[in-house]
Amino acid sequence: MKGKKLSKEEARKRIEELRELINYHNYRYYVLNDPVISDAEYDELFRELQELEEMYPEFITPDSPTQRVGAPIKEGFKPVRHSVPMLSLQDARNEEEIREFDARIKRFLGLPMNALIEYSVEPKYDGLSCEIVYRNGRLEVASTRGDGYVGEDVTPNVKTIKSVPLRLIKSRNLPIPSLLEVRGEVLMSRKDFEELNRELIKRGEKPFANPRNAASGSLRQLDPSVTAKRRLDFVAWGVGLVEGVSFKKHSEVLDALGEWGFKTANPREVVKGIDGVIRFYREMEKKRDDFEYELDGVVVKVNDLELWEKLGTTARSPRYAIAAKFKPRQRTTRVLDVVYQVGRTGTITPVAVLEPVEVGGVIVSRASLHNFDEVERLGVMIGDKVLVQRAGDVIPDIVAVIKEERTGKEKPIRPPEKCPVCGAEVVREGAYYKCVNASCPAKLVQALRHMASRRALDIEGLGEKTARLLVEKGFVKDLADIFYLTKDRLLQLPGFAEKSAENLIKGIEKAKNPPLAKFIYALGIPNVGEYTAGVLAEHFKSWDRFSKASYDELLSIRGIGPETAMSIVKFLREPRNKEMIEKMFRAGVKPQDLKVVEDSPFAGKVVVFTGALSSMTRDEAKEWVERLGGKVSNSVSRKTDLVVVGENPGSKYQRAQQLGVKIIDEEEFLRMLEEGKRALGIEE
C-alpha cells in the first residue's frame, strides 16, 4: 500500500495490520531469536507505521510498537527497571537522511544552516543492548534493554563475559563513581558465531540466523553455565546515571569508560560538521568486512552533553543521536530453481536460483546450498520464500526458510542421478555427491581456478571464464599445461588481445617460483587447505622431502589426521599426479624450500595484524612473516609476541595494550621485514 494515497478507513486498517505484523516479528526476533524477515524489511514496516501515525495521530495507541523500544520480558527472568529509559536510535538509511538529521538539529536549536556542530561518531555494533550497574566500583546488576523501561535481569550471565570488569579499574585521572550505569552491546564475533553454529548443527539443534541472534540467545539463558560456554564480548557505548563524576562531552564519557576497564568502539572520532560524519560513514561501510564483529551502521551523536538536554527525546528515541545504517545484507526472496555445480574434486554442489534481490548494494540471484544434508536441514524447496544473507564478496547463503509463506505448490530438491556436466555416474560420499569421471571438464576448470587463486599461485587474469575457454579449446588438459601456454595460443581465445595475452603469460611466469606452502595448496590435494599446506611446508621444508612423505610420518604431525594423511599419500602416489607435477617442473616451476632463518626478527614469533596496511595486503604481510620464520595469528593472547598496527585498528589493539604485548606501527614492521629479507639473502 506504500505510495498509494489512503482514505482514513484504509489508513486505520493498514495501521492495525502493520502493528500485528511488527508485534509478530518482535516476538520472533526478541523472544524466539528466530527472525523470518531481514532487519531492512522490518525497518521498512516500522517506518511505514511511523509515517501513517504521523499523518493520522488520532490512531496512535499506547500499545503501538512505535510507543516502545524493544520487546516483552522473557518468562523466567526477573524484571529490572532502568533509571533512565534505554531508548533506541532513529535510523538514517542514506547520506541524504544523515544530512537531514543535521538540518533538523539546527532548526530545533535555532542555528544557521552553515553552523558546524561537533559530532562523536563510532561503528554501530550489531548485538544485544545491555546495562550494567556499578556501585562504588563493584558490579551490582546487569539487565537487557527489554522494552526500554524494564529489562531482564541477566547478572549471572553477564558476569561470565570476560571483557566485563567485575570491579572498575582505578584511573589516575578520574575517581571511581559511587554509581555508574554502563550501557553497551553484547556481541559474538563472526568466527565464534560460525563455530557455535557448526556445533549446534552437529548436535542436531537449530543454528542461529546471525551473530546478533546468537549473542541474544546466549545471553538470555536461564542457565548461566550455557552462557559461559559461549564466547561473548561487551563493548560500552554510553552511560545512564552517573554519580561522583561529571562530563561535558560524550567523547569524554567514552574515554572514561576505557580508563575504567571497558572496551569501547574503535575506531571512533570527534568531527566538526556533517561532512566529517559522511566521510566516517563511507569509510566504515567500505571496511565493514575487516571487523571482527558485524557492523550494521555508524552511530552519530551530538558531542556536547549540554545540547542533549536542550534537544531532549521523543517517546522512542533521542533527538541528539541517529543510527546511520549501511546497505542491508539480509533480504527475503524466492527460490525459483536449483542448478548443480561441479567442483575440482568432482563434488556436486546445489545452488539456488533466486528471484533477484539487492543485498548489501549487490543484486543477488544465486545462493549456495552447500550439500544435500544442508538442503534437508533447512527443509528448503523450489518455490520457497527464504531469508538470504551476504557477507563480503562471498556467495550468499540461505539462512532460513519462511515456511509460513508456503502455498503447497513448492517442489522438493532432489540429488542428481548423473553429472550435470559430463553425464557420468554419481556416487554419494557422506553429505556429498561426486562425479566419478576423472576427465570431467568441470573438475579441471575448477582446479585451474583454485591453482590461480590469490591464496595459491596468484595468477592474475586466469579467472573462471578464461579457464573454461582453455579447457573447451583443448589447450589445457591438466594443470601443468598452463605453464606451456604461448601468447599465440591465447590470442586464439575470444576476448584476448596483445596486452591481455602478454599480461597472462607474465602472470604465469611469475607464478613459477612459489613458496612451498602455496605450491602444496595450489595442487588441490583433497583435505589440504591453506592452513594445512602451511603446516606441511613448515614440517618438510622442501618439495623433495614432502613428495616422499609416508602415512606414518604425516600422522605424526600435529593437526594431520588419518583421513588427511591418507589423502596426501594417495595424491602423491597416483602416477598421473606424479607425471603432472614432473611436467610442471620441466616447464620451469620450482617451489621454494622453506629455510630456517634464525637471524630473522620474526623467527619463532607469533604476530597479529590489526588495521589496514598501506604498503601491502594483509595476505602479503602474512606470507612474508611466515616465510621469515614467524607465525601469524588472528587473535591476541598472552602467547602473542608482536602486534602490527595499521590504519583504523580494531579491538585487537586494545587487547594488546591490556596484555602488555609489544605493539609496532607499519614503518617499524617494514624495517623488520627488510632485516629479515637480508638474513634470507633476498634482494628486491
C-alpha positions in Angstrom: 0.0 0.0 0.0 3.0 2.3 0.2 2.9 5.1 -2.3 -0.9 4.9 -2.7 -3.0 7.6 -1.1 -5.2 6.0 1.6 -8.6 7.0 2.9 -8.9 7.4 6.6 -10.5 4.0 7.0 -7.9 2.3 4.8 -5.1 4.0 6.9 -6.7 2.7 10.1 -6.8 -0.8 8.7 -3.2 -0.6 7.5 -2.0 0.7 10.8 -3.7 -2.3 12.6 -2.2 -4.7 10.0 1.3 -3.2 10.5 1.0 -3.4 14.3 0.1 -7.0 14.1 2.9 -7.8 11.7 5.5 -5.9 13.8 4.4 -7.5 17.0 4.8 -10.9 15.4 8.2 -10.1 14.1 9.2 -8.7 17.5 8.2 -12.0 19.1 10.3 -14.0 16.5 13.3 -11.7 16.9 13.4 -10.9 20.7 11.8 -14.0 22.3 12.5 -16.9 19.9 15.8 -15.5 18.5 14.5 -16.8 15.1 13.7 -13.9 12.7 11.9 -14.7 9.5 12.5 -11.3 7.8 15.6 -9.2 7.4 16.4 -6.1 9.5 15.9 -3.9 6.4 12.4 -5.3 5.8 11.5 -4.9 9.5 12.7 -1.3 9.3 10.5 -0.7 6.3 7.4 -1.9 8.1 8.2 0.1 11.2 8.9 3.3 9.1 5.6 2.9 7.2 3.7 2.6 10.6 5.5 5.7 11.9 4.6 7.7 8.8 1.0 6.7 8.9 0.7 7.5 12.6 2.2 10.9 11.9 -0.4 11.5 9.2 -3.3 10.2 11.4 -2.2 10.9 15.1 -5.8 10.1 16.3 -5.0 6.4 15.6 -1.9 6.3 17.9 -2.5 4.0 20.9 -0.2 3.3 24.0 0.4 -0.3 22.9 1.6 0.6 19.4 5.1 -0.7 18.6 6.1 2.9 17.9 5.5 3.9 21.5 8.0 1.4 23.0 11.6 0.3 22.3 12.0 -3.4 22.4 10.1 -6.5 23.5 8.4 -8.0 26.5 10.3 -9.7 29.3 11.1 -13.4 28.6 9.5 -15.8 31.0 11.8 -16.9 33.8 13.7 -13.6 34.2 13.3 -11.1 37.0 12.4 -7.6 35.7 14.8 -4.7 36.2 13.6 -1.1 35.8 16.1 1.3 34.1 16.7 4.6 35.9 16.9 6.4 32.6 15.0 4.8 29.7 17.1 2.9 27.2 15.7 4.5 24.0 16.5 3.1 20.5 18.0 5.3 17.8 16.2 6.7 14.8 17.6 5.3 11.6 19.1 7.1 8.6 19.2 4.9 5.5 21.4 7.0 3.3 23.5 10.2 3.2 20.6 12.4 2.4 18.8 11.3 5.6 22.1 11.8 7.6 22.2 15.4 6.3 18.5 15.9 7.2 19.3 14.8 10.8 21.9 17.6 11.0 19.5 20.2 9.5 16.8 19.0 11.9 19.1 19.7 14.9 20.0 23.2 13.6 16.3 24.0 13.1 15.4 22.8 16.6 18.3 24.8 18.2 17.6 27.9 16.0 21.1 27.7 14.5 22.0 28.8 10.9 22.3 26.0 8.3 26.1 26.7 7.9 26.8 26.2 11.6 29.3 23.3 12.3 28.0 21.0 15.1 30.6 18.8 16.8 29.6 15.1 16.5 31.0 11.9 18.1 31.0 9.1 15.5 31.6 5.4 16.0 30.8 2.0 14.4 27.4 0.6 15.3 27.9 -3.0 16.5 25.1 -5.4 15.7 24.4 -7.0 19.1 22.1 -7.0 22.1 21.9 -3.8 24.2 22.7 -4.2 27.9 23.0 -2.1 31.0 25.5 -2.9 33.8 25.2 -1.0 37.1 28.2 -0.5 39.4 28.0 0.8 43.0 31.3 2.0 44.4 33.1 0.3 41.6 31.5 -3.2 42.0 29.2 -4.8 39.5 25.8 -5.0 41.2 23.2 -5.8 38.4 23.0 -6.3 34.7 19.9 -6.2 32.5 18.9 -6.3 28.9 17.2 -3.3 27.2 13.8 -5.1 27.3 11.1 -2.6 26.3 13.4 0.4 27.0 11.9 0.9 30.5 12.1 -2.6 32.1 14.7 -5.2 31.1 15.6 -8.7 32.1 18.0 -9.4 35.0 20.9 -11.3 33.4 23.5 -10.5 36.1 24.9 -14.1 36.4 25.2 -14.4 32.7 26.9 -11.1 32.2 29.5 -12.0 34.8 30.7 -14.8 32.6 31.7 -12.3 29.9 35.5 -11.9 30.3 35.6 -8.3 28.9 33.1 -7.1 31.6 35.0 -5.9 34.7 33.6 -7.2 38.0 35.3 -4.2 39.6 36.1 -0.9 37.9 39.8 -0.2 37.3 41.2 2.8 39.3 42.2 5.6 37.0 44.8 8.2 37.6 42.6 10.9 36.1 39.2 10.0 37.4 37.6 8.9 40.7 35.5 5.7 40.9 31.9 6.9 40.7 29.6 6.0 43.6 27.0 5.0 40.9 27.7 4.2 37.3 25.2 2.7 34.8 27.2 1.5 31.9 25.4 0.8 28.6 26.8 -1.2 25.7 26.4 -4.0 23.3 26.8 -7.8 24.0 28.4 -9.3 20.9 29.6 -12.5 19.4 32.4 -12.4 16.8 31.8 -13.8 13.3 34.4 -16.6 14.0 32.8 -17.7 17.2 29.3 -17.5 15.7 30.3 -19.9 12.9 31.9 -22.3 15.4 28.8 -22.2 17.6 26.5 -22.9 14.6 28.7 -25.8 13.5 28.4 -27.3 17.0 24.7 -26.8 17.1 24.2 -28.5 13.7 26.5 -31.4 14.8 24.2 -31.9 17.8 21.1 -31.7 15.6 20.0 -28.4 17.0 18.8 -25.4 15.1 21.6 -22.9 14.3 21.2 -19.1 14.8 20.5 -16.8 11.8 23.3 -14.3 12.5 25.8 -13.3 15.2 23.4 -10.8 16.8 20.7 -13.5 17.4 23.5 -15.8 18.7 24.6 -13.2 21.2 21.0 -12.6 22.3 20.2 -16.3 22.6 23.4 -16.9 24.5 22.9 -14.0 27.0 19.2 -14.7 27.6 19.8 -18.2 29.0 18.2 -19.3 32.3 21.3 -21.4 33.0 24.5 -19.2 33.2 26.7 -22.2 32.5 25.4 -22.2 28.9 26.3 -18.6 28.5 29.7 -19.2 30.0 30.5 -21.8 27.3 29.8 -19.3 24.5 32.3 -16.5 23.7 30.5 -13.3 24.2 32.1 -9.8 24.3 30.9 -6.4 25.6 31.5 -3.0 24.0 30.4 0.1 26.0 28.8 3.0 24.2 27.4 5.2 26.9 26.0 5.7 30.4 22.7 6.2 32.2 23.0 7.7 35.7 26.5 8.7 37.0 27.2 9.9 40.5 30.5 11.3 41.6 31.9 12.3 38.2 30.6 14.8 35.6 31.3 15.2 31.9 30.8 17.9 29.3 31.1 15.8 26.2 30.1 12.4 25.0 33.7 11.7 23.8 34.8 12.3 27.4 32.3 9.6 28.6 33.8 7.0 26.2 37.4 7.9 27.2 36.4 7.5 30.9 34.8 4.1 30.2 38.0 3.0 28.6 40.0 4.0 31.7 37.6 2.2 34.0 38.3 -1.1 32.1 35.7 -1.3 29.3 36.1 -1.9 25.6 34.7 1.0 23.7 34.0 1.3 19.9 37.1 1.5 17.8 37.8 3.5 15.6 35.8 6.5 16.8 36.2 10.2 16.1 35.1 13.6 17.0 34.3 15.6 13.8 33.2 19.2 13.1 30.2 19.3 10.8 28.1 16.8 8.9 30.7 16.4 6.1 33.0 14.7 8.6 30.2 12.4 9.6 29.6 11.4 6.0 33.3 10.7 5.5 33.5 8.4 8.5 30.3 6.7 7.4 31.7 6.0 4.0 35.0 4.7 5.4 33.3 2.4 7.8 30.9 0.9 5.1 34.0 0.1 3.0 35.8 -1.5 5.9 32.8 -3.4 7.5 34.2 -6.8 6.4 37.5 -6.1 8.1 35.9 -6.0 11.6 35.8 -8.9 14.0 32.2 -8.2 14.7 29.2 -7.5 12.5 28.6 -3.8 11.9 25.2 -2.5 10.6 26.0 1.2 10.5 27.5 4.2 12.3 26.3 5.9 15.5 26.2 9.7 15.2 25.8 11.7 18.4 26.0 15.4 19.2 29.1 15.6 21.3 28.1 18.4 23.6 26.1 17.0 26.5 24.5 20.4 27.3 22.9 20.2 23.9 21.5 16.8 24.7 19.4 18.5 27.5 18.2 21.1 25.0 17.3 18.6 22.3 15.6 16.1 24.6 13.9 12.9 23.4 10.7 11.7 21.7 8.8 8.8 23.2 11.0 6.3 21.4 14.3 7.9 20.5 16.7 10.8 21.4 16.9 13.8 19.1 20.6 14.2 19.6 21.6 10.9 18.0 21.0 8.7 15.0 21.9 5.3 13.6 23.2 5.8 10.1 22.6 2.3 8.6 24.7 0.5 6.0 23.1 -1.2 3.0 21.3 -4.3 4.3 23.0 -7.7 3.9 19.9 -9.9 4.6 16.8 -9.9 2.5 13.9 -12.2 1.7 13.4 -13.6 -1.8 12.1 -16.7 -3.5 13.8 -19.8 -4.8 13.0 -20.2 -8.5 15.1 -23.3 -9.3 18.1 -25.3 -8.3 21.2 -25.9 -10.5 24.2 -28.1 -9.9 27.9 -27.0 -10.0 30.8 -29.5 -10.2 33.9 -28.6 -8.2 37.6 -29.5 -8.8 37.3 -32.8 -6.8 34.0 -33.8 -8.6 31.8 -32.6 -5.7 28.4 -31.6 -7.0 27.0 -28.5 -5.1 23.3 -27.5 -5.3 22.9 -23.8 -6.0 19.6 -22.0 -5.5 18.5 -19.7 -8.4 16.8 -16.8 -6.7 14.3 -14.1 -7.7 16.9 -11.2 -8.0 17.1 -9.0 -4.9 19.5 -6.3 -3.7 21.6 -7.4 -0.7 24.3 -5.1 0.6 24.3 -3.0 -2.5 24.7 -6.0 -4.9 22.0 -7.7 -6.9 21.9 -11.4 -5.8 20.3 -14.1 -8.0 22.1 -17.2 -6.6 22.8 -18.7 -3.2 24.9 -21.8 -2.3 23.1 -24.7 -0.6 26.5 -26.4 0.1 25.3 -30.0 0.2 22.2 -32.2 0.4 22.4 -32.5 4.2 22.1 -28.7 4.3 19.1 -28.9 1.9 17.5 -31.4 4.3 18.4 -29.4 7.4 16.9 -26.2 6.0 13.9 -28.0 4.6 14.2 -25.8 1.5 12.1 -26.4 -1.6 11.8 -24.9 -5.0 9.2 -22.1 -4.7 10.0 -21.3 -1.1 10.3 -17.8 0.3 13.7 -17.6 2.0 16.0 -15.3 4.0 19.3 -14.8 2.3 22.5 -13.3 3.7 25.6 -11.9 2.1 28.9 -11.2 3.9 31.7 -9.6 1.9 32.3 -11.0 -1.6 31.2 -14.5 -0.6 28.3 -16.1 -2.5 25.2 -15.6 -0.4 23.7 -18.2 1.9 20.1 -19.2 2.6 19.7 -18.5 6.3 16.2 -19.7 6.9 13.0 -20.9 5.0 9.8 -18.9 5.7 7.5 -21.9 5.9 4.5 -19.8 6.8 4.5 -18.4 3.2 4.1 -21.8 1.6 1.3 -22.3 -0.9 1.5 -26.1 -1.4 3.0 -25.7 -4.9 6.6 -26.0 -3.7 8.7 -28.8 -5.2 11.4 -30.9 -3.3 15.1 -30.6 -4.3 16.4 -34.0 -5.5 20.1 -35.0 -5.7 21.3 -35.5 -9.3 21.5 -39.0 -10.7 24.1 -38.1 -13.4 26.9 -35.5 -13.5 25.3 -32.3 -14.9 28.5 -31.6 -17.0 29.6 -34.9 -18.4 26.7 -37.2 -17.7 28.8 -39.7 -15.8 27.7 -41.8 -12.8 27.3 -40.1 -9.5 28.4 -41.6 -6.1 27.5 -40.4 -2.6 30.3 -39.7 0.0 28.8 -38.6 3.3 26.8 -35.4 2.6 28.2 -35.0 -0.9 27.5 -36.4 -4.3 30.5 -36.8 -6.6 31.2 -37.3 -10.3 33.3 -40.4 -10.8 34.7 -39.3 -14.2 38.4 -38.3 -13.7 38.4 -36.4 -17.0 35.3 -34.4 -16.3 35.9 -30.9 -17.8 34.2 -29.2 -14.9 36.8 -30.6 -12.4 39.6 -29.3 -14.5 38.1 -25.8 -14.8 37.6 -25.5 -11.1 41.1 -27.0 -10.4 42.6 -24.3 -12.6 40.6 -21.5 -10.8 41.9 -22.8 -7.5 45.5 -23.0 -8.6 45.3 -19.5 -10.0 43.6 -18.0 -6.9 45.2 -15.3 -4.8 45.9 -17.6 -1.9 47.5 -20.2 -4.2 49.8 -19.2 -7.1 48.0 -15.8 -7.6 47.9 -15.9 -11.5 46.2 -12.6 -12.4 43.9 -12.8 -15.4 43.2 -16.6 -15.0 39.6 -16.5 -13.9 36.7 -18.9 -14.5 35.9 -17.6 -18.0 39.5 -18.0 -19.2 39.9 -21.4 -17.5 36.7 -22.6 -19.2 37.8 -21.4 -22.6 41.2 -23.0 -22.2 39.6 -26.4 -21.3 36.9 -26.2 -24.1 39.6 -25.4 -26.7 41.7 -28.3 -25.6 44.7 -26.0 -24.8 44.8 -27.3 -21.2 44.2 -30.9 -20.4 45.9 -30.9 -17.0 47.2 -28.3 -14.5 50.7 -28.4 -15.9 49.6 -27.3 -19.4 49.1 -23.8 -18.0 52.9 -23.4 -17.9 53.2 -24.3 -21.6 50.8 -21.7 -22.9 52.1 -19.2 -25.5 50.9 -15.8 -26.5 49.9 -17.1 -29.9 47.6 -19.7 -28.4 46.0 -17.1 -26.0 45.3 -14.8 -29.0 43.1 -17.5 -30.4 40.7 -17.2 -27.5 37.8 -14.7 -27.7 38.3 -11.5 -25.7 42.2 -11.8 -25.8 44.3 -9.0 -27.3 48.0 -8.5 -27.4 48.2 -6.8 -24.0 45.9 -9.2 -22.1 47.7 -12.2 -23.6 51.1 -10.7 -22.6 49.9 -10.0 -19.1 48.6 -13.5 -18.5 51.9 -15.0 -19.8 53.8 -12.7 -17.4 51.5 -13.8 -14.6 52.1 -17.5 -15.3 55.9 -16.8 -15.5 55.8 -15.0 -12.1 54.0 -18.0 -10.6 56.8 -20.5 -11.4 58.7 -19.8 -8.2 56.1 -20.0 -5.4 56.6 -20.5 -1.7 56.4 -24.2 -0.8 53.1 -23.8 1.2 51.4 -22.0 -1.7 52.5 -24.7 -4.2 51.2 -27.5 -2.0 47.9 -25.7 -1.5 47.6 -24.9 -5.3 47.7 -28.6 -6.2 44.3 -29.1 -4.7 45.1 -32.2 -2.6 41.8 -33.4 -1.0 41.5 -32.3 2.7 44.6 -30.0 2.4 43.5 -26.4 2.9 45.7 -23.3 3.2 46.4 -23.8 6.9 47.3 -27.5 6.5 49.6 -26.7 3.5 51.5 -24.2 5.8 51.9 -26.9 8.5 53.2 -29.4 5.9 55.7 -26.9 4.4 56.9 -26.0 7.9 57.5 -29.7 8.7 59.1 -30.9 5.5 60.8 -27.7 4.4 61.3 -28.9 0.8 59.2 -30.4 -2.0 61.7 -33.3 -2.3 61.1 -34.3 1.3 57.3 -33.7 1.1 56.9 -35.8 -2.1 58.3 -38.9 -0.2 56.1 -38.4 2.9 54.9 -41.7 4.4 51.5 -42.2 6.0 53.1 -42.7 9.5 55.2 -39.5 9.2 52.2 -37.5 8.1 50.2 -38.9 11.0 52.9 -37.8 13.5 52.4 -34.1 12.5 50.2 -32.2 14.9 46.9 -31.3 13.2 47.1 -34.0 10.5 44.5 -36.8 11.0 44.2 -40.2 9.4 41.8 -39.0 6.6 44.1 -36.1 5.6 47.3 -38.3 5.8 45.7 -40.9 3.5 44.5 -38.2 1.0 48.1 -36.9 0.8 49.6 -40.3 0.3 47.1 -41.3 -2.4 47.6 -38.0 -4.2 51.4 -38.2 -4.1 51.5 -41.9 -5.2 48.9 -41.5 -8.1 51.0 -41.9 -11.3 49.0 -39.3 -13.3 49.6 -36.7 -10.5 53.3 -37.5 -10.3 53.6 -37.1 -14.1 51.7 -33.8 -14.0 54.0 -32.4 -11.3 57.1 -33.5 -13.1 55.7 -31.8 -16.2 55.4 -28.6 -14.2 59.0 -28.8 -13.1 60.1 -29.4 -16.7 58.4 -26.1 -17.6 60.5 -24.3 -15.0 58.2 -24.4 -11.9 60.4 -24.6 -8.8 58.7 -24.3 -5.3 61.0 -22.5 -2.8 62.4 -24.5 0.0 61.5 -23.2 3.5 64.7 -22.0 5.0 65.3 -21.8 8.7 66.0 -18.1 9.4 67.5 -17.8 12.9 68.6 -14.3 12.3 65.2 -13.1 11.2 63.4 -10.7 13.7 60.3 -12.8 13.1 61.9 -16.2 13.8 59.7 -18.1 16.3 57.4 -15.2 17.0 53.6 -15.1 16.9 52.4 -12.0 15.1 49.0 -10.4 14.9 47.8 -7.7 12.4 45.1 -5.1 13.1 44.0 -2.2 10.9 44.7 -1.6 7.2 48.3 -1.6 5.9 49.1 0.9 3.2 52.2 -0.8 1.7 50.8 -4.3 1.1 47.8 -6.5 1.6 47.2 -8.5 4.8 47.8 -11.7 2.9 51.2 -10.5 1.6 52.3 -9.4 5.0 51.3 -12.8 6.4 53.2 -14.6 3.7 56.4 -12.6 4.5 56.2 -13.2 8.2 55.7 -17.0 7.7 58.5 -17.0 5.1 60.8 -15.3 7.6 60.1 -17.9 10.3 57.2 -16.4 12.2 53.5 -17.4 12.7 50.5 -15.2 12.1 47.5 -15.5 14.5 44.1 -13.9 14.2 43.7 -13.2 17.9 45.8 -11.5 20.6 46.7 -13.7 23.6 49.5 -13.9 26.2 51.4 -16.1 23.6 51.4 -13.2 21.1 54.9 -11.6 20.7 54.1 -8.7 18.4 51.0 -6.7 17.2 51.4 -4.7 14.0 49.0 -1.8 14.0 47.8 -0.2 10.7 45.2 2.4 9.9 42.0 2.3 12.0 43.0 -0.7 14.2 40.3 -2.9 15.7 39.7 -4.3 19.2 43.0 -6.4 18.9 44.9 -3.1 19.6 43.1 -2.5 22.9 43.6 -6.2 23.8 47.3 -5.9 23.1 47.5 -2.8 25.4 45.7 -4.6 28.2 48.1 -7.6 28.0 51.2 -5.5 27.6 52.1 -7.1 24.2 54.7 -5.3 22.1 53.0 -3.0 19.6 54.7 -1.6 16.4 53.5 0.5 13.6 53.7 -0.2 9.8 57.0 1.7 9.4 58.7 -0.5 12.1 57.2 -3.6 10.6 58.7 -2.8 7.2 62.1 -2.1 8.8 62.0 -5.6 10.4 60.8 -7.1 7.1 63.9 -5.7 5.3 66.2 -7.0 8.1 64.6 -10.5 7.7 64.9 -10.4 3.9 68.6 -9.6 4.2 69.0 -12.6 6.6 67.3 -14.8 4.0 69.5 -13.3 1.2 66.6 -11.8 -0.7 67.3 -8.8 -2.8 64.4 -6.8 -4.3 
